Amino acid sequence: MKLFKIRGGVHPDDRKHLAAGQSIEILPMPALLHIPLQQHIGAPASPAVRRGQHVAKGDRLANGQGVISAPVHAPTSGRVMGVGSYPAHHASGLSVPTITLKPDGEDRWGDSIQGVADPFALDPDEIAARVAAAGVVGLGGATFPAAVKLNLRKKYRLHTLVINGAECEPYLTCDDRLMRERAEAVIDGIRIMAHALGVERVVIGIENNKPEAQASMVVAASAYPSIRLARLPTRYPMGSEKHLVQTLTGRETPARGLTADIGVVVHNPATAFAVHEALRFGYPLVSRVVTISGGAIAQPRNLQAPLGTRIQDLIDYCGGFREEPARLISGGPMMGQPLPSTRVPTVKGSNGVLALTAAETNQRDPMPCIRCGSCVQACPCGLVPLEMAAHARTGDLEGAVKLGLMDCIGCGSCSYVCPGHIPLVQFFNYAKGEMAARGRVKQKQAETKRLAEQRTARIEEIKRAKREAMDRRRREAAAKKQAEADPPAPATITEQPVAAGTEA
């Protein structure tokens, strides 16, 4: 298959050998599960259970709210210990609404769990509805509700489904192992999604540092001519959705647009597997494969873990730390987020937990920019990071926006190649966060102004109605007074003439 060259990118040491040779293992059920209600982009789910309630595996714990949301299900059978707050799987470490579940050891599925014998006999709306009800979201890290993407066929003219098996972040191997070990199920989920989207062309992109995954997927897809495998060069950030589509099709996604604008929808192999589970067996998304790796981990592994498992439980199963980690990261080292502690639970978007040593982080104090242009050459979006960072550091966020700040995907390639160790991507993330905060302030001000104008209009309408009512009452009172001052004349009896010859 012909591939198209994209600009920029880097070649970091992928260090996938630490966990790539480890088959997926089923994590023993923890003593407690802490299941956040916000595990997806969009509105958080609303609790549907109460403290003390016993639930079966797969029972709905919380309902999605609105179109961009997803329900949350019980990862096992057990008793609800509480619906309260617990530290989030987020760098802030702030507490979020969370359901705590105590497993009963039975791991019993609910009676309502039921699959479909032939998913291809269902219409696309029914498939999307079942995927939504199963709480499936994008498992590559974005956590966008999968059913929303499946419904893009209603708005866009789609022709291709791309499966993003690049997994270009160093250390992470969960998708690699999934494609090696469960290729048939992944292909089945891909075919179901293609049917729901109404596309006839499917391209699976896998980087060349995963030859076993490439071979397994080729064998599993051999009976389906519409599915093709693209062997991608090992180059970061090949897994970026827009850059992957450009590599495969030669077409560039419009700035701040969707790949659907050019007829392409992108999904992850783990998402395809979850769709297979949801349609074939009726299983909601209650667990996922997570890579536990890094130099500080005693025994790196790929674990199938129930959602809500504490990070500490994952690390303990991997033999704990061989040394105190310098940094604990959720996701990959390039775009992952630091974790505040090992108490936080896994969520739907948890594809990896890395415990990195000081040598791996290579943390150094930043030095002045020497304007070497390395960051410009590495940027896959064709931006000028050094100039954007200069504006961001001085607080000129509007200037950074004019230079393309909002087109930055935050891949970290610029920071990786900077000889001065300037944290460029941190500047950009800060600037984008600040611009978002300013946008929220403006939106709040506009909404406050709109509500104030509506209130003023309501008050004026009430005053007008009162004036009209008072004027009407005055007119009625004046009419009544006038009627009393000028009573009507008494009625007179008119004598009728008596006709001749009649008696009076």
C-alpha positions as CSV (number, residue, x, y, z in Angstrom):
1,M,0.0,0.0,0.0
2,K,1.3,3.4,-0.9
3,L,2.2,5.7,2.0
4,F,2.6,9.4,1.9
5,K,5.4,11.2,3.8
6,I,4.5,13.7,6.5
7,R,6.6,16.4,7.9
8,G,8.5,16.4,11.2
9,G,8.5,13.7,13.9
10,V,11.2,12.1,16.0
11,H,12.7,8.7,16.8
12,P,12.7,8.2,20.6
13,D,14.0,5.0,22.1
14,D,10.7,3.0,22.2
15,R,11.7,0.7,25.1
16,K,8.9,-1.6,24.2
17,H,11.0,-4.6,24.8
18,L,10.3,-4.2,28.6
19,A,6.7,-5.4,28.2
20,A,6.2,-6.5,24.6
21,G,7.2,-10.1,25.3
22,Q,4.7,-10.4,28.2
23,S,1.3,-11.9,27.2
24,I,-1.8,-10.4,28.6
25,E,-2.5,-11.6,32.1
26,I,-5.8,-11.4,34.0
27,L,-5.3,-9.3,37.2
28,P,-6.8,-11.0,40.3
29,M,-9.8,-9.1,41.6
30,P,-8.8,-6.3,44.0
31,A,-10.5,-6.0,47.4
32,L,-12.1,-2.7,46.4
33,L,-12.9,-0.9,43.2
34,H,-13.2,2.8,42.9
35,I,-15.2,3.6,39.8
36,P,-15.3,7.3,38.8
37,L,-18.4,8.7,37.1
38,Q,-16.2,10.8,34.7
39,Q,-14.3,8.3,32.5
40,H,-15.0,9.9,29.1
41,I,-15.1,13.2,27.3
42,G,-18.4,15.0,27.9
43,A,-20.9,15.1,30.8
44,P,-20.2,12.8,33.7
45,A,-22.5,9.9,34.3
46,S,-25.3,10.2,36.9
47,P,-25.4,7.6,39.7
48,A,-28.1,4.9,39.4
49,V,-27.3,2.9,42.5
50,R,-27.3,3.5,46.3
51,R,-25.1,2.6,49.2
52,G,-25.6,-1.0,50.3
53,Q,-27.1,-2.2,47.0
54,H,-25.9,-5.5,45.6
55,V,-25.1,-5.5,41.9
56,A,-24.1,-8.1,39.3
57,K,-21.2,-7.8,36.9
58,G,-22.2,-5.6,34.0
59,D,-25.1,-3.9,35.9
60,R,-25.4,-0.2,35.2
61,L,-23.9,1.9,38.0
62,A,-24.5,5.3,36.4
63,N,-26.4,6.6,33.4
64,G,-24.9,8.8,30.7
65,Q,-26.2,12.4,30.5
66,G,-26.7,13.9,27.1
67,V,-25.3,13.0,23.7
68,I,-21.6,13.3,24.6
69,S,-21.5,11.0,27.6
70,A,-21.3,7.3,28.5
71,P,-22.8,5.0,31.2
72,V,-20.6,3.3,33.7
73,H,-21.1,-0.4,34.6
74,A,-20.0,-2.7,37.5
75,P,-16.7,-4.5,36.7
76,T,-17.7,-7.4,38.9
77,S,-20.5,-8.5,41.2
78,G,-20.5,-7.1,44.7
79,R,-21.9,-4.5,47.1
80,V,-21.9,-0.7,46.7
81,M,-20.0,0.6,49.6
82,G,-20.7,4.2,48.8
83,V,-21.3,7.0,46.3
84,G,-18.9,9.8,47.2
85,S,-15.6,11.4,46.3
86,Y,-12.2,9.8,45.5
87,P,-9.0,11.2,44.0
88,A,-9.2,11.4,40.2
89,H,-7.0,9.7,37.6
90,H,-5.7,13.1,36.8
91,A,-2.6,15.2,37.4
92,S,-4.5,17.5,39.8
93,G,-5.4,14.7,42.2
94,L,-8.7,16.4,42.9
95,S,-11.5,14.3,44.2
96,V,-14.4,13.4,41.8
97,P,-17.7,11.6,42.2
98,T,-16.9,7.9,42.5
99,I,-18.7,4.7,43.3
100,T,-16.8,2.3,45.6
101,L,-17.6,-1.4,45.0
102,K,-16.7,-4.3,47.2
103,P,-16.4,-7.5,45.1
104,D,-18.2,-10.6,46.4
105,G,-15.8,-13.0,44.7
106,E,-18.4,-14.5,42.5
107,D,-17.8,-12.3,39.4
108,R,-21.3,-13.1,38.3
109,W,-22.7,-11.5,35.1
110,G,-26.2,-10.0,35.4
111,D,-29.2,-11.8,33.9
112,S,-29.8,-9.0,31.3
113,I,-26.5,-9.5,29.6
114,Q,-27.2,-10.9,26.1
115,G,-25.4,-10.7,22.8
116,V,-26.6,-10.7,19.2
117,A,-26.2,-13.8,17.0
118,D,-25.7,-11.8,13.9
119,P,-24.7,-8.1,14.4
120,F,-24.6,-7.6,10.6
121,A,-28.4,-8.1,10.5
122,L,-28.9,-5.0,12.7
123,D,-29.3,-1.6,11.2
124,P,-26.6,1.0,11.9
125,D,-28.7,2.9,14.5
126,E,-29.2,-0.3,16.5
127,I,-25.5,-1.1,16.5
128,A,-24.7,2.5,17.6
129,A,-27.3,2.2,20.4
130,R,-25.9,-1.0,21.7
131,V,-22.4,0.4,21.7
132,A,-23.6,3.5,23.5
133,A,-25.5,1.3,26.1
134,A,-22.3,-0.7,26.7
135,G,-20.4,2.5,27.6
136,V,-17.7,2.0,24.9
137,V,-15.4,5.0,24.4
138,G,-12.2,5.5,22.4
139,L,-9.6,3.4,24.2
140,G,-6.6,5.0,22.6
141,G,-6.7,7.7,25.2
142,A,-9.2,10.2,23.9
143,T,-12.2,8.5,25.5
144,F,-14.7,10.0,23.0
145,P,-17.9,8.0,23.1
146,A,-17.6,5.5,20.3
147,A,-21.3,5.6,19.4
148,V,-21.0,9.3,18.5
149,K,-18.3,8.4,15.9
150,L,-20.4,5.6,14.5
151,N,-23.3,8.1,13.9
152,L,-21.0,10.4,11.9
153,R,-22.4,8.7,8.8
154,K,-25.6,10.8,9.2
155,K,-23.6,14.1,8.8
156,Y,-20.6,13.2,6.6
157,R,-20.0,11.2,3.4
158,L,-17.7,8.5,4.7
159,H,-15.7,6.1,2.7
160,T,-12.9,4.7,4.9
161,L,-12.5,3.3,8.4
162,V,-8.9,3.6,9.7
163,I,-7.8,1.5,12.6
164,N,-5.0,3.2,14.5
165,G,-2.7,0.4,15.6
166,A,0.5,2.6,15.4
167,E,0.9,2.7,19.2
168,C,3.8,5.1,18.7
169,E,4.3,6.1,22.3
170,P,7.4,4.5,23.9
171,Y,6.9,1.7,26.4
172,L,3.2,1.1,25.6
173,T,2.5,-2.4,24.3
174,C,-1.2,-3.1,25.3
175,D,-2.5,-2.7,21.7
176,D,0.4,-4.7,20.3
177,R,-0.5,-7.6,22.6
178,L,-4.2,-7.3,21.9
179,M,-3.6,-7.5,18.2
180,R,-1.3,-10.5,18.6
181,E,-3.5,-12.5,20.9
182,R,-7.0,-11.5,20.0
183,A,-6.8,-10.6,16.3
184,E,-9.9,-12.5,15.2
185,A,-12.0,-10.6,17.8
186,V,-10.5,-7.3,16.8
187,I,-11.2,-7.9,13.1
188,D,-14.8,-8.9,14.0
189,G,-15.2,-5.6,15.9
190,I,-13.7,-3.7,12.9
191,R,-16.1,-5.3,10.5
192,I,-19.1,-4.4,12.8
193,M,-18.0,-0.8,13.0
194,A,-17.5,-0.6,9.2
195,H,-21.0,-2.0,8.8
196,A,-22.4,0.6,11.1
197,L,-20.5,3.4,9.4
198,G,-21.6,2.2,5.9
199,V,-18.0,2.2,4.6
200,E,-16.5,-0.5,2.3
201,R,-12.9,0.3,2.8
202,V,-10.9,-0.5,6.0
203,V,-7.2,0.3,6.5
204,I,-5.3,-1.0,9.6
205,G,-2.1,0.9,10.3
206,I,0.5,-0.8,12.4
207,E,4.1,0.4,12.8
208,N,7.0,-1.8,11.6
209,N,8.3,-2.4,15.2
210,K,5.3,-4.7,15.7
211,P,5.9,-7.5,13.2
212,E,4.0,-10.1,15.2
213,A,0.9,-7.9,15.4
214,Q,1.1,-7.2,11.7
215,A,1.3,-11.0,11.0
216,S,-1.6,-11.9,13.3
217,M,-3.9,-9.2,11.8
218,V,-3.1,-10.2,8.2
219,V,-4.1,-13.8,9.0
220,A,-7.3,-12.7,10.8
221,A,-8.3,-10.3,8.0
222,S,-7.3,-12.6,5.1
223,A,-10.9,-13.6,4.4
224,Y,-12.1,-10.0,4.0
225,P,-10.8,-8.3,0.8
226,S,-12.0,-4.9,1.9
227,I,-9.6,-4.8,4.9
228,R,-6.0,-3.9,4.1
229,L,-3.0,-3.6,6.3
230,A,-0.6,-0.6,6.1
231,R,2.9,-1.2,7.4
232,L,3.9,2.1,8.9
233,P,7.3,3.5,9.4
234,T,8.3,3.7,13.1
235,R,8.2,7.4,13.6
236,Y,6.6,9.4,16.4
237,P,3.9,10.8,16.4
238,M,2.6,8.4,13.7
239,G,-0.4,7.6,16.0
240,S,-1.7,11.1,15.8
241,E,-5.1,10.7,14.2
242,K,-4.7,13.4,11.5
243,H,-1.1,12.5,10.7
244,L,-2.0,8.8,10.3
245,V,-4.8,9.7,7.9
246,Q,-2.5,11.9,5.9
247,T,0.1,9.1,5.8
248,L,-2.5,6.6,4.5
249,T,-4.5,8.9,2.2
250,G,-2.3,11.8,1.3
251,R,-5.1,14.2,2.3
252,E,-4.7,16.7,5.1
253,T,-7.5,17.2,7.6
254,P,-8.7,20.9,7.8
255,A,-7.3,22.9,10.7
256,R,-9.4,22.3,13.8
257,G,-11.6,20.0,11.7
258,L,-12.4,16.3,11.9
259,T,-11.0,13.5,9.7
260,A,-14.7,12.9,8.9
261,D,-14.5,16.2,6.9
262,I,-12.5,14.2,4.3
263,G,-14.6,11.0,4.7
264,V,-12.5,9.1,7.2
265,V,-13.3,7.8,10.7
266,V,-10.5,6.6,13.0
267,H,-10.8,4.0,15.8
268,N,-8.4,2.1,18.0
269,P,-7.9,-1.7,18.0
270,A,-9.0,-1.9,21.7
271,T,-12.2,0.0,20.8
272,A,-12.9,-2.5,18.1
273,F,-12.4,-5.4,20.6
274,A,-14.8,-3.7,23.0
275,V,-17.4,-3.3,20.2
276,H,-17.0,-7.1,19.4
277,E,-17.6,-7.9,23.1
278,A,-20.6,-5.6,23.3
279,L,-22.4,-6.9,20.2
280,R,-21.5,-10.6,20.3
281,F,-21.9,-11.2,24.0
282,G,-23.6,-8.0,25.3
283,Y,-20.7,-7.3,27.6
284,P,-20.4,-3.6,28.6
285,L,-16.9,-2.0,28.9
286,V,-15.8,-3.1,32.4
287,S,-12.1,-3.8,32.0
288,R,-9.2,-3.1,29.7
289,V,-5.6,-4.0,28.9
290,V,-3.0,-1.8,30.6
291,T,0.8,-1.8,30.1
292,I,2.7,-1.5,33.4
293,S,6.3,-0.6,32.5
294,G,9.3,1.6,33.1
295,G,12.7,1.1,34.6
296,A,11.4,1.4,38.2
297,I,8.9,-1.6,37.7
298,A,10.3,-4.9,38.9
299,Q,8.3,-7.0,36.3
300,P,6.7,-5.0,33.5
301,R,3.5,-6.6,32.3
302,N,0.3,-6.2,30.2
303,L,-2.6,-6.7,32.5
304,Q,-6.4,-7.1,31.9
305,A,-7.6,-5.0,34.8
306,P,-11.1,-4.2,36.0
307,L,-11.9,-0.5,35.7
308,G,-11.6,1.1,39.1
309,T,-8.5,-0.9,40.1
310,R,-6.0,1.2,42.1
311,I,-2.7,1.9,40.4
312,Q,-1.0,0.4,43.5
313,D,-2.7,-2.9,42.9
314,L,-1.3,-3.1,39.4
315,I,2.2,-2.2,40.6
316,D,2.0,-4.8,43.4
317,Y,1.1,-7.5,41.0
318,C,4.1,-6.6,38.9
319,G,6.4,-7.1,41.9
320,G,6.4,-3.5,43.1
321,F,9.2,-1.0,42.5
322,R,12.8,-2.0,42.0
323,E,13.6,1.6,43.0
324,E,11.7,4.7,43.9
325,P,10.4,6.2,40.6
326,A,11.4,9.7,39.7
327,R,8.1,10.1,37.8
328,L,4.8,8.2,37.7
329,I,2.9,8.7,34.4
330,S,-0.5,7.7,33.0
331,G,-0.1,6.9,29.3
332,G,3.1,7.3,27.4
333,P,6.1,9.5,28.3
334,M,5.6,11.9,25.4
335,M,1.9,12.8,25.9
336,G,1.0,11.1,29.1
337,Q,0.0,12.9,32.3
338,P,1.8,12.7,35.7
339,L,-0.1,10.8,38.4
340,P,-0.4,12.4,41.8
341,S,-0.2,9.0,43.7
342,T,-0.7,5.3,43.3
343,R,-4.1,5.5,45.1
344,V,-5.9,6.7,41.9
345,P,-8.0,4.2,40.0
346,T,-7.7,3.0,36.4
347,V,-10.3,4.4,34.0
348,K,-11.4,3.6,30.5
349,G,-8.6,5.7,29.0
350,S,-5.8,4.1,31.1
351,N,-3.7,2.4,28.4
352,G,-0.5,2.5,30.5
353,V,1.2,3.3,33.8
354,L,4.9,4.1,33.7
355,A,7.2,4.3,36.6
356,L,10.3,6.0,35.3
357,T,13.7,6.3,36.9
358,A,15.8,9.5,37.1
359,A,18.0,8.2,34.2
360,E,14.9,7.6,32.0
361,T,13.4,11.1,32.6
362,N,16.8,12.8,31.9
363,Q,15.5,15.8,33.8
364,R,17.7,18.9,33.3
365,D,17.5,22.5,34.0
366,P,16.4,24.5,30.9
367,M,18.9,26.8,29.2
368,P,18.3,29.8,26.9
369,C,17.0,29.2,23.4
370,I,19.9,29.3,20.9
371,R,17.4,29.5,17.9
372,C,18.8,26.4,16.3
373,G,15.5,25.5,14.7
374,S,15.5,21.8,15.8
375,C,12.0,22.3,17.2
376,V,10.8,23.6,13.8
377,Q,12.1,20.6,12.0
378,A,10.6,18.2,14.5
379,C,7.1,19.7,14.6
380,P,4.7,17.5,12.6
381,C,2.2,20.4,12.3
382,G,4.6,22.7,10.6
383,L,4.6,25.3,13.4
384,V,7.4,27.4,14.8
385,P,7.5,26.3,18.5
386,L,10.3,28.7,19.5
387,E,8.3,31.7,18.5
388,M,5.1,30.4,20.0
389,A,6.9,29.7,23.3
390,A,8.4,33.2,23.3
391,H,4.9,34.7,23.1
392,A,3.5,32.3,25.7
393,R,6.3,33.1,28.2
394,T,5.6,36.8,28.0
395,G,1.9,36.3,28.4
396,D,1.1,37.3,24.8
397,L,-1.3,34.4,24.3
398,E,-3.1,36.1,21.4
399,G,0.2,36.3,19.6
400,A,0.8,32.6,20.2
401,V,-2.6,31.8,18.8
402,K,-1.9,33.8,15.6
403,L,1.2,31.6,15.2
404,G,-0.9,28.4,15.3
405,L,-1.1,27.6,19.0
406,M,-4.5,25.9,18.7
407,D,-3.1,23.6,15.9
408,C,-0.5,22.2,18.2
409,I,-1.3,18.6,19.1
410,G,0.9,18.5,22.2
411,C,3.0,15.6,21.0
412,G,6.1,16.9,22.7
413,S,8.4,16.3,19.7
414,C,9.8,19.9,20.0
415,S,10.7,19.4,23.7
416,Y,12.3,16.1,22.9
417,V,14.8,17.5,20.4
418,C,15.4,20.8,22.1
419,P,19.2,21.0,23.1
420,G,18.4,23.6,25.7
421,H,15.8,21.3,27.4
422,I,13.2,24.0,27.2
423,P,9.8,22.6,28.2
424,L,8.1,23.9,25.1
425,V,5.1,21.6,25.2
426,Q,4.4,22.7,28.8
427,F,4.3,26.3,27.7
428,F,1.8,25.4,24.9
429,N,-0.4,23.3,27.2
430,Y,-0.4,26.2,29.7
431,A,-1.3,28.7,27.0
432,K,-4.1,26.5,25.6
433,G,-5.5,26.0,29.1
434,E,-5.3,29.8,29.8
435,M,-7.0,30.5,26.5
436,A,-9.8,28.0,27.4
437,A,-10.2,29.6,30.8
438,R,-10.5,33.0,29.2
439,G,-13.0,31.6,26.7
440,R,-15.1,30.3,29.6
441,V,-14.9,33.7,31.3
442,K,-16.1,35.4,28.1
443,Q,-18.9,32.8,27.7
444,K,-19.9,33.3,31.3
445,Q,-19.9,37.1,30.8
446,A,-22.0,36.7,27.6
447,E,-24.4,34.4,29.3
448,T,-24.7,36.7,32.3
449,K,-25.4,39.6,30.0
450,R,-28.0,37.6,28.1
451,L,-29.7,36.6,31.4
452,A,-29.6,40.2,32.6
453,E,-31.1,41.4,29.4
454,Q,-33.8,38.8,29.6
455,R,-34.5,39.8,33.2
456,T,-34.7,43.5,32.3
457,A,-37.0,42.6,29.4
458,R,-39.2,40.6,31.8
459,I,-39.3,43.5,34.3
460,E,-40.2,45.9,31.6
461,E,-43.0,43.6,30.4
462,I,-44.3,43.3,33.9
463,K,-44.3,47.1,34.3
464,R,-46.0,47.5,31.0
465,A,-48.7,45.0,31.9
466,K,-49.2,46.8,35.3
467,R,-49.5,50.2,33.6
468,E,-52.0,48.8,31.1
469,A,-54.0,47.2,34.0
470,M,-54.0,50.4,35.9
471,D,-55.1,52.4,32.9
472,R,-57.9,49.9,32.3
473,R,-59.0,50.1,35.9
474,R,-59.0,53.9,35.8
475,R,-61.0,53.9,32.6
476,E,-63.5,51.5,34.2
477,A,-63.7,53.6,37.4
478,A,-64.2,56.8,35.4
479,A,-66.9,55.2,33.3
480,K,-68.6,53.9,36.5
481,K,-68.4,57.4,38.1
482,Q,-69.8,59.0,35.1
483,A,-72.6,56.5,35.0
484,E,-73.4,57.3,38.7
485,A,-73.4,61.1,38.1
486,D,-75.7,61.0,35.1
487,P,-78.4,58.4,35.9
488,P,-80.5,57.4,32.9
489,A,-83.9,59.1,32.6
490,P,-86.9,57.2,33.9
491,A,-88.9,55.3,31.4
492,T,-92.3,57.1,30.3
493,I,-95.6,55.4,29.6
494,T,-97.0,56.5,26.3
495,E,-100.8,56.5,26.2
496,Q,-102.0,54.7,23.1
497,P,-105.1,56.2,21.4
498,V,-108.3,54.2,21.8
499,A,-109.8,53.1,18.6
500,A,-113.3,54.2,17.9
501,G,-116.0,51.7,18.9
502,T,-113.9,50.0,21.5
503,E,-114.3,50.2,25.3
504,A,-111.9,52.1,27.3
